[in-house]
Amino acid sequence: MNAAVASERLISVDSHVHFTDDWVKARLPGRLHSVWDEAAKKQAAYEASELRRGQPQLQLEDFVDPEAAKDPGHFEPNAKLLAMDRDGVEAEVIFPEVGGAKYCTPALMGEDWRESLSGYNDGMADFASVNPLRLLTAYQIQLFDIDFACKEVLRLAKRGARCVQITPFPTEFGLPDVYDKRYDPLWSVLSETNITILNHLDVKASLWDVFRRDPTPQKGIFTAMPAVALAEPLAFWILTGTLERFPKLKVILVEPGLGWLPFFFEVVLDARMHAHYEFPNVKMLPSEYFKRQMGATFMYEPTGLATAYKFFGPDCLYWSTDFPHPATCWPNSRKVVAEQFTRAGIPEADRKKIVSTNALRLFGLPA
């Protein structure tokens, strides 16, 4: 590893923290403690009966790196900073292991979902407050009530929010897709506050059929499917003209994998602009919107990185550790970065953009 790589800044745009029930409930009024616990029970029962349908639940070690998951940095902010120091990482975007959005819904909490979601976000903000320039929490925004969502974004902006997590699949909740005009006030508020939308890899309900059919011990077929499903929100953001109408809006796909994206744009999206398809609200090639307003994170993917870099250039690619999940490079990020970028053949100036400068610019961090 040369001296430049050994000392360069690393910003991870995807890592995870387990916000425990106790951490969350400490930020909720006492009357909501039982509401939170009941919602968790309802969600667990739904997953067992409707999604897994008798199939055994995967164990924690199937979703996390055992060493990383046991590190105190998986749970507590000061320990998180120490874990980042051990890895040589300056700042991280932090997603919750079990997002507040999973529990804070009208179906699980009735009218209490709004206050509970705000309390959950307060828990994330308190975590980030230990060092706001290093701990960038992906605040949870629901789409059921757009007036409330706008107020929550503005409230979180005052607490230093730089990014929010929004479901990539609104229809899973019985809601319209992102182009619907009901969302326009929210997209406007996010644009004006320079807060980035993060569409993190998630599991659509329909994919649980694959889970039930997957005979492999760790459900390895099932766990390979969700990333490519992000093609759906990607197309809806672009081909509906939503990004054309909101040119300041930023949307990042988190954990999509890089290798398929050049194919998807070249052969599917961009090609349709010259074929027998009409997209009346789209004025540029889809790949140009992606480069202007979107982007993708990745972990270790030298071939995919090289391909995406050649197709898109460096400015919409974002490196991540994915701490503490199985793909994580923690606590060896510097070594893995050096190896990956050498294999991908990316020059130093563009490597710096991908591992730090792009994220510094996107989230308004000091250069």
ZAFI-556386 format. One record per residue: residue in one letter; x, y, z of N, C-alpha, C in turn. Coordinates in steps of 0.001 Angstrom, whole numbers, padded with zeros to 6 digits, always signed. Example, Ala and Ser with C-alpha at 12.3 -4.5 7.8 and 13.67 -1.06 7.14 Angstrom:
2
A+013190-005690+007800+012300-004500+007800+013200-003300+007800S+012850-002250+007080+013670-001060+007140+012900+000030+007870
***
This chain:
367
M+000851-001185+000000+000000+000000+000000+000889+001238+000000N+000671+002155-000980+001521+003335-001029+001074+004369+000004A+001893+005382+000193+001642+006362+001250+000354+007137+001017A+000030+007422-000252-001177+008187-000542-002426+007434-000111V-002470+006139-000414-003632+005331-000035-003698+005170+001472A-002555+005025+002105-002513+004802+003553-003012+006001+004343S-002972+007186+003745-003346+008388+004488-004590+009089+003952E-005162+008612+002831-006285+009331+002233-007554+009198+003077R-008451+010141+002898-009714+010149+003637-010642+009075+003072L-011330+008385+003968-012311+007382+003577-013668+007760+004182I-014686+007861+003333-016046+008134+003775-016921+006972+003303S-017537+006276+004243-018406+005153+003896-019849+005630+003811V-020523+005323+002712-021892+005771+002509-022893+004650+002842D-022428+003648+003560-023338+002615+004048-022686+001829+005177S-023200+002014+006388-022864+001142+007503-024112+001030+008365H-024053+000215+009402-025268-000087+010159-025018-000051+011659V-026067+000326+012380-026056+000326+013842-027354-000323+014314H-027265-001076+015388-028469-001651+015986-028950-000726+017093F-030019+000019+016785-030641+000864+017799-031580-000025+018611T-031185-000348+019826-031948-001291+020629-033309-000720+021010D-034214-001605+021418-035528-001156+021886-035382-000194+023056D-034436-000471+023950-034235+000414+025098-033775+001796+024655W-032896+001848+023656-032409+003136+023144-033576+003933+022557V-034424+003256+021795-035552+003944+021160-036566+004387+022199K-036948+003489+023095-038017+003809+024049-037604+004899+025027A-036299+005069+025217-035833+006173+026063-036168+007526+025451R-036458+007556+024145-036814+008801+023453-038317+008894+023194L-039090+007967+023703-040535+007964+023515-041248+008256+024834P-042410+008907+024767-043215+009042+025984-043566+007665+026542G-043719+007577+027847-043986+006297+028483-045177+005563+027902R-046216+006303+027494-047413+005649+026982-047160+004921+025656L-046043+005286+024964-045746+004654+023674-044840+003437+023805H-044343+003154+025001-043463+001991+025159-044190+000704+024792S-045405+000547+025282-046163-000661+024969-046576-000680+023496V-046800+000500+022920-047134+000586+021493-045962+000073+020659W-044760+000502+021026-043555+000043+020321-043394-001470+020447D-043517-001993+021658-043341-003431+021885-044393-004234+021128E-045617-003750+021121-046687-004467+020422-046462-004457+018917A-045978-003332+018390-045683-003262+016955-044589-004251+016576A-043560-004367+017421-042482-005319+017155-043019-006749+017141K-043920-007060+018056-044517-008409+018102-045365-008666+016862K-046151-007672+016459-046987-007824+015270-046138-008044+014019Q-045040-007277+013911-044175-007420+012750-043529-008796+012720A-043067-009273+013882-042464-010606+013956-043474-011689+013587A-044705-011539+014056-045740-012517+013740-046069-012503+012252Y-046126-011305+011660-046394-011191+010229-045291-011863+009417E-044034-011620+009786-042928-012227+009055-042967-013751+009159A-043305-014267+010346-043339-015714+010540-044479-016374+009769S-045668-015760+009833-046844-016410+009256-047039-016116+007775E-046766-014869+007371-047058-014468+006005-045850-014511+005073L-044662-014209+005602-043481-014157+004743-042713-015475+004748R-042312-015928+005945-041570-017203+006000-042499-018410+005885R-043720-018280+006369-044730-019343+006295-044186-020693+006769G-043678-020677+007982-043214-021918+008581-041744-022217+008357Q-041118-021545+007393-039680-021726+007178-038933-021142+008373P-037830-021765+008790-037091-021249+009950-036496-019871+009681Q-036415-019066+010728-035816-017740+010621-034317-017861+010469L-033732-017044+009587-032278-017038+009466-031665-016521+010755Q-030514-017042+011089-029828-016630+012297-029041-015342+012058L-028728-014642+013142-028047-013358+013039-026759-013454+012241E-026015-014550+012438-024726-014667+011757-024864-014791+010241D-026078-015063+009759-026288-015111+008320-026384-013719+007707F-026593-012712+008542-026758-011347+008052-025616-010420+008457V-024751-010854+009361-023695-009988+009864-022376-010743+009926D-021289-009987+009949-019987-010540+010242-019901-010729+011759P-019669-011943+012247-019740-012180+013700-018853-011259+014524E-017609-011028+014084-016706-010161+014847-017218-008730+014859A-017610-008222+013695-018065-006835+013623-019361-006636+014401A-020269-007595+014316-021563-007444+014971-021450-007434+016483K-020412-008061+017008-020204-008091+018457-019414-006889+018953D-018852-006124+018033-018098-004941+018430-019058-003923+019046P-018662-003264+020141-019541-002244+020747-019946-001145+019777G-019167-000936+018716-019500+000063+017720-020769-000247+016951H-021275-001447+017109-022538-001810+016481-023721-001234+017257F-023463-000719+018462-024560-000330+019353-024441+001075+019943E-023227+001584+020111-023039+002777+020941-022171+003785+020200P-022496+005087+020236-021830+006059+019363-020341+006246+019620N-019926+006335+020885-018493+006497+021133-017711+005266+020695A-018299+004097+020914-017658+002872+020449-017656+002795+018927K-018698+003337+018319-018746+003378+016857-017584+004189+016301L-017301+005317+016923-016169+006138+016490-014856+005389+016642L-014709+004640+017727-013498+003849+017930-013380+002762+016861A-014505+002136+016510-014482+001116+015465-014100+001730+014123M-014573+002934+013855-014207+003627+012626-012725+003989+012638D-012229+004441+013780-010800+004759+013891-009955+003523+013614R-010376+002401+014141-009646+001150+013920-009592+000815+012436D-010626+001230+011706-010735+000928+010281-010146+002018+009396G-009766+003155+009994-009240+004257+009198-010295+005002+008414V-011563+004980+008900-012679+005625+008202-013055+006905+008934E-013145+007986+008190-013401+009301+008787-014866+009508+009150A-015766+009127+008241-017192+009354+008468-017984+008239+007812E-019205+008011+008346-020056+006963+007804-021515+007407+007798V-022228+007013+006760-023681+007087+006757-024192+005833+007458I-025052+006023+008450-025471+004925+009312-026945+004620+009115F-027236+003383+008745-028605+002887+008633-028932+002030+009854P-030182+002060+010286-030572+001188+011392-030731-000249+010922E-030348-001200+011776-030520-002614+011425-032000-002931+011215V-032836-002470+012114-034289-002589+011948-034836-001175+011918G-035148-000704+010731-035557+000683+010586-036840+000983+011324G-036912+002197+011872-038135+002632+012516-039321+002551+011569A-039045+002647+010270-040117+002571+009291-040779+001202+009252K-040102+000174+009723-040702-001160+009759-041833-001228+010779Y-041675-000543+011901-042656-000585+012974-043615+000602+012946C-043104+001768+012569-043890+003000+012675-044769+003177+011446T-045828+002383+011389-046787+002437+010298-048196+002500+010885P-049146+003024+010123-050528+003020+010613-051043+001617+010896A-050601+000634+010101-051082-000731+010290-050646-001308+011624L-049442-000955+012080-048908-001528+013314-049126-000646+014530M-049261+000666+014324-049339+001584+015462-050560+002501+015454G-051387+002412+014442-052504+003331+014381-052028+004771+014315E-052711+005669+015008-052369+007085+014967-051086+007420+015720D-050535+006463+016444-049302+006712+017203-048045+006621+016345W-048183+006278+015071-046993+006048+014253-046171+007329+014065R-046827+008479+013960-046088+009714+013722-045189+010056+014907E-045765+010078+016102-044986+010426+017293-043885+009394+017536S-044185+008133+017257-043184+007082+017438-042032+007239+016452L-042363+007590+015203-041315+007783+014202-040422+008962+014568S-041029+010047+015046-040229+011197+015470-039315+010817+016632G-039830+010018+017575-038991+009557+018677-037853+008688+018200Y-038141+007840+017219-037082+007008+016647-036003+007883+016005N-036440+008860+015243-035484+009768+014610-034697+010565+015649D-035323+010894+016763-034589+011564+017839-033490+010659+018384G-033778+009362+018468-032749+008422+018897-031572+008401+017941M-031857+008470+016651-030790+008513+015652-030015+009828+015749A-030740+010931+015975-030088+012233+016090-029198+012302+017323D-029638+011712+018425-028814+011688+019634-027543+010889+019397F-027646+009813+018657-026469+009015+018296-025491+009868+017491A-026019+010563+016481-025170+011376+015608-024573+012570+016331S-025250+013070+017366-024806+014292+018044-023462+014127+018736V-023035+012897+018962-021725+012659+019578-020620+013206+018679N-020811+013108+017359-019887+013716+016402-020605+013859+015060P-021314+014974+014848-022159+015127+013658-021415+015117+012333L-020120+015372+012348-019358+015361+011095-018859+013965+010737R-018978+013033+011673-018520+011671+011398-019668+010662+011366L-020730+010928+012105-021859+009996+012205-023054+010600+011478L-023305+010139+010270-024363+010698+009422-025514+009700+009388T-026497+009910+010235-027570+008940+010318-028600+009131+009205A-029077+007999+008676-030074+008006+007606-031457+008027+008253Y-031979+009227+008486-033247+009380+009196-034389+008741+008408Q-035387+008279+009149-036487+007523+008572-037666+008441+008230I-038096+008405+006974-039235+009199+006537-040265+008263+005901Q-041491+008338+006417-042593+007568+005862-043401+008427+004892L-044114+007773+003982-044834+008472+002924-046351+008454+003106F-046825+008028+004257-048271+007943+004475-048921+009325+004579D-048213+010255+005177-048745+011595+005450-047679+012596+005006I-047870+013207+003847-046820+014044+003258-046662+015360+004025D-047730+015903+004562-047583+017101+005390-046687+016807+006592F-046939+015686+007247-046106+015305+008382-044673+015029+007929A-044508+014367+006797-043165+014059+006296-042373+015340+006056C-043021+016351+005474-042336+017623+005229-041931+018290+006535K-042824+018281+007509-042496+018866+008809-041364+018105+009488E-041367+016799+009345-040318+015990+009958-038969+016269+009304V-038951+016413+007992-037701+016754+007296-037170+018092+007790L-038041+019089+007888-037607+020408+008351-037129+020350+009800R-037800+019553+010624-037376+019392+012019-035998+018740+012090L-035799+017714+011285-034521+017009+011285-033416+017861+010668A-033781+018701+009695-032779+019605+009111-032185+020505+010182K-033017+020929+011131-032517+021761+012226-031587+020982+013151R-031717+019663+013142-030840+018814+013941-029626+018345+013142G-029466+018882+011945-028274+018592+011155-028406+017459+010173A-029629+017053+009838-029820+015938+008914-029199+016235+007554R-028545+015239+006999-027949+015350+005669-028534+014336+004692C-029243+013326+005223-029829+012305+004364-030998+011638+005082V-031920+011092+004286-033063+010366+004825-033228+009067+004044Q-033763+008068+004722-034077+006800+004074-035570+006747+003788I-035901+006490+002533-037287+006357+002093-037425+005011+001397T-038542+004335+001616-038725+003037+000991-038545+003109-000520P-037851+002150-001117-037771+002117-002580-039028+001571-003222F-039947+001026-002396-041141+000369-002931-042403+000876-002225P-042860+002091-002532-044054+002629-001868-045286+001738-002021T-045384+001040-003150-046579+000229-003374-046680-000926-002380E-045580-001294-001745-045635-002324-000708-046516-001886+000460F-046679-000573+000603-047497-000018+001682-048847+000488+001170G-049187+000113-000056-050444+000571-000629-050410+002011-001085L-049222+002537-001348-049059+003932-001739-048685+004030-003219P-048906+005187-003852-048504+005355-005248-046987+005474-005384D-046527+005316-006616-045088+005429-006879-044630+006881-006808V-043310+007064-006880-042707+008353-006537-043110+009501-007460Y-043609+009198-008656-043968+010276-009583-045288+010934-009230D-046080+010331-008338-047386+010871-008004-047252+012277-007425K-048129+013175-007840-048027+014577-007441-048215+014783-005935R-048779+013820-005245-048938+013981-003793-047591+014144-003090Y-046526+013609-003725-045204+013678-003102-044453+014969-003420D-044975+015774-004334-044233+016955-004783-043780+017864-003634P-044619+018136-002631-044139+018992-001536-042928+018402-000817L-042895+017079-000670-041760+016442+000004-040504+016526-000847W-040629+016250-002141-039451+016356-003009-038935+017794-003038S-039843+018761-002961-039427+020163-002937-038664+020494-001660V-039177+020044-000522-038509+020313+000762-037138+019663+000801L-037046+018432+000339-035745+017749+000331-034763+018446-000615S-035278+018926-001738-034416+019650-002683-033882+020930-002067E-034759+021682-001431-034370+022981-000891-033470+022862+000336T-033601+021786+001092-032751+021585+002272-031468+020835+001945N-031302+020437+000670-030124+019684+000234-029957+018388+001020I-031070+017764+001360-031046+016473+002046-031235+015369+001005T-030346+014393+001020-030313+013334+000017-031246+012186+000390I-031960+011668-000599-032769+010465-000421-031886+009236-000614L-032005+008286+000297-031294+007020+000191-032312+005902+000007N-032238+005222-001124-033052+004026-001364-032182+002808-001101H-032262+002309+000126-031445+001159+000517-032091-000130+000021L-031267-001057-000394-031723-002408-000722-032727-002889+000320D-033843-003437-000151-034880-003954+000745-035482-005186+000088V-036278-005900+000838-036864-007141+000334-038341-006919+000049K-038718-007010-001214-040126-006912-001576-040871-008151-001066A-042125-007972-000755-042923-009098-000261-042925-010258-001248S-042932-009945-002538-042967-011005-003554-041714-011872-003536L-040587-011316-003083-039354-012099-003049-039354-013164-001964W-040268-013038-001004-040318-014059+000043-040773-015399-000508D-041376-015418-001669-041679-016696-002310-040379-017422-002660V-039356-016662-003073-038047-017262-003336-037452-017812-002041F-037597-017065-000947-037116-017536+000355-037706-018900+000691R-039008-019034+000482-039671-020287+000845-039261-021441-000058R-038869-021113-001300-038460-022168-002238-036980-022474-002194D-036195-021597-001562-034736-021722-001549-034314-022870-000634P-033687-023941-001174-033303-025085-000347-031924-024960+000290T-031186-023877-000011-029808-023799+000474-029772-023376+001942P-028741-023805+002694-028746-023631+004156-028893-022190+004632Q-028203-021248+004007-028287-019844+004425-029169-019016+003487K-030018-019710+002733-030913-019021+001792-030109-018130+000834G-029052-018707+000283-028151-017942-000576-028766-017511-001884I-029770-018238-002377-030463-017813-003596-031303-016576-003294F-032063-016664-002231-032926-015557-001813-032136-014279-001570T-031016-014375-000855-030268-013169-000486-029574-012525-001680A-029523-013213-002816-028916-012631-004017-029906-011801-004822M-031196-011899-004523-032224-011292-005359-032500-009803-005116P-032518-009314-003865-033012-007943-003639-032263-006840-004370A-030946-006988-004569-030184-005896-005174-030716-005533-006554V-030971-006537-007379-031411-006266-008741-032826-005689-008759A-033596-005923-007685-034948-005345-007606-034909-003826-007546L-033742-003262-007217-033631-001801-007201-033714-001191-008604A-033726-002039-009623-033978-001531-010976-035344-000865-011059E-036292-001338-010274-037650-000768-010310-037684+000688-009845P-037229+001006-008616-037252+002425-008245-036355+003278-009115L-035240+002731-009573-034352+003467-010468-035105+003938-011702A-035860+003042-012315-036609+003405-013521-037736+004383-013212F-038404+004199-012064-039497+005100-011726-039000+006516-011444W-037873+006658-010785-037342+008007-010539-037041+008727-011855I-036503+007991-012830-036008+008635-014047-037059+008717-015148L-037640+007569-015525-038470+007518-016727-039829+008187-016556T-040241+008429-015336-041493+009164-015118-041305+010665-015187G-040065+011119-015293-039787+012547-015330-039706+013194-013954T-039680+012388-012891-039630+012956-011541-038344+013734-011316L-037221+013192-011747-035959+013921-011580-035870+015117-012518E-036535+015046-013644-036589+016205-014537-037344+017352-013863R-038425+017028-013153-039224+018066-012487-038537+018614-011248F-037652+017814-010650-036946+018234-009435-035437+018081-009646P-034856+018993-010408-033452+018837-010810-032451+018955-009679K-032884+019444-008506-031968+019525-007367-032085+018321-006435L-033037+017442-006700-033241+016277-005850-032132+015255-006079K-031598+014696-004990-030552+013691-005071-031063+012369-004505V-030836+011278-005244-031281+009952-004839-030137+008962-005032I-029747+008280-003965-028656+007313-004032-029211+005915-003788L-028856+004980-004658-029166+003570-004447-028083+002969-003558V-028501+002316-002483-027549+001767-001519-027561+000242-001609E-026394-000321-001873-026186-001763-002045-026881-002334-003276P-026852-001645-004414-027468-002244-005591-026534-003215-006325G-025226-003155-006022-024258-003815-006891-024036-002939-008109L-022821-002918-008619-022501-002023-009734-022531-002694-011100G-022192-003977-011148-021913-004608-012432-023057-004577-013418W-024305-004657-012928-025446-004703-013833-025902-003329-014290L-025482-002267-013612-026003-000936-013916-025632-000446-015322P-024378-000582-015785-024086-000153-017158-024931-000896-018195F-025085-002201-018014-025951-002964-018918-027371-002417-018889F-027899-002184-017696-029292-001767-017552-029528-000418-018244F-028581+000473-018127-028738+001774-018782-028509+001677-020289E-027426+001033-020694-027084+001004-022112-028108+000216-022928V-028472-000973-022431-029301-001881-023221-030790-001690-022963V-031146-001235-021747-032562-001131-021397-033028+000327-021385L-032509+001131-020466-033061+002477-020294-032706+003412-021430D-031419+003629-021676-031034+004557-022743-031550+004098-024102A-031503+002796-024336-031931+002280-025643-033400+002543-025896R-034205+002542-024852-035639+002759-025033-035945+004181-025506M-035030+005106-025277-035242+006478-025734-035191+006562-027263H-034613+005539-027906-034475+005550-029363-035299+004445-030010A-036105+003764-029205-036910+002667-029734-038383+003086-029771H-039274+002116-029657-040705+002398-029807-041359+002656-028452Y-040727+003503-027648-041253+003838-026327-041306+005357-026202E-042321+005829-025526-042466+007266-025324-042355+007602-023840F-041522+008573-023532-041361+009075-022166-041462+010602-022249P-042681+011115-022304-042880+012537-022629-042289+013510-021621N-042025+013057-020398-041505+013968-019376-039994+013871-019197V-039339+013151-020094-037895+012937-019995-037203+013668-021138K-036236+014506-020817-035581+015336-021828-034143+014931-022130M-033565+014098-021267-032188+013652-021478-032166+012133-021497L-031014+011568-021809-030855+010127-021669-030958+009756-020189P-031555+008617-019863-031628+008192-018473-030280+008171-017766S-029231+007748-018455-027913+007711-017817-027437+009101-017432E-027901+010125-018148-027498+011487-017805-028169+011946-016514Y-029418+011538-016304-030070+011836-015018-029352+011120-013879F-028975+009877-014132-028281+009118-013091-026985+009818-012697K-026244+010262-013682-024972+010940-013398-025194+012300-012758R-026285+012965-013090-026563+014295-012550-027157+014250-011147Q-028053+013295-010871-028833+013356-009635-028837+012066-008810M-028273+011006-009343-028321+009739-008633-026907+009202-008413G-026826+007992-007958-025544+007353-007705-025773+006020-007046A-024688+005304-006794-024788+003970-006211-023603+003714-005291T-023869+002993-004212-022802+002574-003310-022346+001163-003674F-021169+000800-003190-020632-000546-003423-019670-000884-002296M-019384-002176-002156-018409-002620-001167-017154-003105-001893Y-017056-004414-002105-015905-004965-002823-016388-005589-004116E-016087-004931-005233-016586-005367-006530-015657-004832-007619P-014421-005322-007701-013444-004732-008622-013899-004701-010076T-014467-005798-010562-014898-005837-011962-016077-004903-012193G-017062-004959-011304-018205-004062-011424-017798-002612-011286L-016858-002334-010388-016368-000970-010217-015708-000468-011497A-014877-001301-012098-014205-000903-013338-015216-000631-014446T-016236-001477-014538-017245-001330-015587-018094-000071-015374A-018522+000138-014123-019335+001321-013823-018529+002601-014000Y-017262+002564-013604-016390+003735-013754-016233+004092-015238K-016060+003076-016064-015894+003317-017500-017170+003889-018101F-018337+003441-017627-019602+003871-018216-020075+005209-017671F-020016+005388-016348-020566+006577-015709-019526+007640-015379G-018255+007263-015278-017265+008156-014712-017267+008033-013201P-016471+008831-012493-016298+008648-011058-017302+009378-010172D-018048+010336-010709-018734+011297-009846-020020+010800-009194C-020527+009639-009588-021768+009133-008988-021556+007781-008306L-020316+007462-007967-019988+006202-007297-019523+006496-005880Y-019994+005668-004935-019752+005920-003514-019333+004618-002826W-018154+004651-002245-017615+003484-001540-018291+003313-000176S-018335+002075+000319-018892+001835+001656-018257+000605+002293T-018372+000536+003624-017868-000620+004375-018945-001658+004626D-020211-001248+004654-021340-002111+005005-021150-002774+006385F-020455-002102+007272-020299-002601+008651-021673-002803+009274P-021972-003915+009957-021127-005099+010194-021614-006303+009382H-022104-006101+008189-022699-007178+007407-021632-008051+006745P-022005-009218+006216-020993-010174+005733-020024-009611+004704A-020468-008651+003891-019582-008096+002859-018614-007058+003395T-018655-006751+004684-017849-005655+005212-016350-005908+005076C-015618-004822+004838-014161-004880+004797-013563-004438+006128W-014406-004061+007094-013942-003684+008432-013247-004867+009076P-012127-004681+009769-011396-003435+010010-010196-003261+009080N-010333-003743+007841-009210-003729+006899-009517-002885+005662S-010264-001811+005857-010747-001051+004703-009619-000491+003848R-008576+000024+004467-007503+000636+003667-006820-000402+002769K-006584-001557+003307-005966-002621+002521-006884-003045+001378V-008180-003191+001673-009135-003641+000671-009345-002570-000402V-009397-001299+000004-009517-000213-000965-008329-000218-001921A-007130-000343-001376-005929-000339-002219-005976-001476-003233E-006358-002660-002778-006412-003817-003672-007502-003652-004726Q-008691-003222-004285-009813-003129-005211-009567-002099-006310F-009078-000929-005942-008904+000122-006936-007723-000164-007857T-006726-000893-007360-005641-001336-008238-006173-002316-009270R-006972-003277-008808-007545-004256-009734-008475-003589-010737A-009203-002563-010311-010133-001876-011207-009424-000909-012148G-008155-000610-011887-007384+000261-012760-007833+001707-012749I-008254+002193-011583-008761+003569-011466-007647+004485-010966P-007397+005591-011641-006302+006486-011250-006569+007158-009909E-005501+007662-009293-005563+008198-007939-006588+009316-007790A-006614+010260-008729-007525+011405-008591-008977+010951-008546D-009337+009980-009358-010715+009509-009382-011001+008567-008215R-009988+007837-007755-010175+007018-006553-010550+007908-005372K-009893+009051-005247-010206+009979-004155-011649+010456-004222K-012139+010718-005430-013535+011115-005574-014461+010032-005042I-014193+008797-005418-015095+007691-005105-015056+007331-003628V-013897+007415-002985-013809+006996-001581-014033+008148-000606S-014055+009394-001103-014267+010486-000148-014913+011732-000750T-014342+012293-001804-014757+013615-002270-016224+013662-002680N-016710+012620-003358-018112+012608-003771-019034+012707-002562A-018743+011933-001529-019572+011930-000322-019451+013249+000432L-018249+013803+000506-018066+015091+001171-018932+016161+000516R-018965+016146-000801-019779+017133-001545-021259+016862-001357L-021661+015618-001491-023085+015260-001421-023698+015629-000070F-022959+015378+001009-023499+015571+002344-023055+016879+002987G-022401+017716+002212-022022+019043+002726-021037+018999+003852L-020080+018066+003804-019064+017961+004836-017852+018801+004438P-017053+019216+005423-015869+020027+005116-014921+019288+004177A-014479+019951+003143-013572+019329+002166-012174+019216+002734
***
